[in-house]
């Protein structure tokens, strides 16, 4: 079943945010159990999980590629604009999550 655009837009943001925050914080818990510095690991995981959070939020790459193909070859520019907005929403969610992790860990502050 096709989801309406605005709910998909909001879901894309929060899925990306949740994947980044959840993955980084649970990874930090694993680092704690293995006696590694948890805040450093959380910061590094947040940096490396950004692309995966975006991919998870847009539902994989094949649907997006198919929508771009329809937009380009079939003249349905509305689909291209929708996909670009969904990707931007996922990017915003990943950036928000990374900013929250940076704020929590304070890893970017020089001594």
Secondary structure, 3 states (H helix, E strand, C coil): CCCCHHHHHHHHHHHHHHHHHHHHHHHHHHHHHCCCCHHHHHHHHHHHCHHHHHHHHHCCHHHHHHHHHHHHHCCCHHHHHHHHHHHHHHHHHHHHHHHHHHHHHCCCCCC
